[in-house]
């Protein structure tokens, strides 16, 4: 299928495993969802890796998105390619597609956010307890505000090959919320809510709280 990336709602999803050096046993995972058009990114953590988790995680993410989910694109992992998620997408009228095997660039938007949002903040430790899950969920709820309201990024507009070189052209750096505010099709009530949240949230306080929670998280690990 071809993505209609000119409107918000078509997303890529992926998993970040908080398993440390071993995938044995049960451990915490994070589902990352990134909107292709605006870059709006939300994450949610859960225990385990069962087939049913994905639709439940998406239901948790839905209220945090300022637009409806129109499409989901995943890799070929069994946690995504299963009857549970297919039925969920059919019931919710969501277009469900998957990338090609061994083609990481098919999920380039969400792969970038896996690093920028999750790994750079939470790291590569192994987390497997309910207490750790609670802390990670609190971290990720704050990261959603920081990432979507205070972290601008550029989008690639075009690529032109000149001999052996490729010239890339980017747009002006904007946050995901700014991209939504600039759109004429964003409802007025949604724009008002985005502006109110931006005015109420203190980015410095967000970073301080995130840093303290990450310290609390690593204090739970065996010394």
C-alpha positions, 0 to 999 in steps of 0.5 A: 500500500502507499502511505498518504503522508499529507495528512496526520493519522498514518503511523509507524509502530515498533517495539523497544525491548528492555531486556538488557543482554538476554531475551530470556524470561519476561521483561518490559517492552515499549511500543513506539508510535510515530505519525509520518506526517507530523512526527507526533510520537507517543510511547507506552510500556507493558510487561511481556510480549504476547500477541494480545498486548499490541491492541491494548497498547494502541488503546492506551495511546489513542487518547494521547493523539490529537488526531484519529489513527488512520493507518498502522505500518509495522515490521514483520514481527509476530507481535504485530503480524497476528490475527489479534491485531488484524481483527483490531484494525478491521474493527477500528477501520484502520489500514494495516500494512507491514514493511518488507523483510530486512528493510529497516528503512521501511520503518525509518520514522519510528526507528529514529524515535526508538533511539531519540525518545526511548533509548537515549532516555531509558537506555539499555538496562534490563527491566522486569518488575512491576515497580520498574514498569510503573516508573517507565510509564511515568517517564514516557508520559512526560516524554510525550509532552517534551517530544511533541511540544518542545523538540523541533525537527526537519522533514526531508522535502526532496533529494536530487542526485548530482553526479555521485552526490545527493543534494537533500532539501529540508523544510524549516524545523518545527515541533509536531504540535507546530506542524499541526497548528500550521495545518488548515484542516486541524479543527479549531478546538484541537488547535486551542487545546494544543496552544493551552498545553504548550503554555501550561507545560514548563520544559525545564521542569519536564526535563528535571522530572524525567531525569529524577525518574530515570535515576529512580529507575536505575536505583531499582537495579541490583548493585 
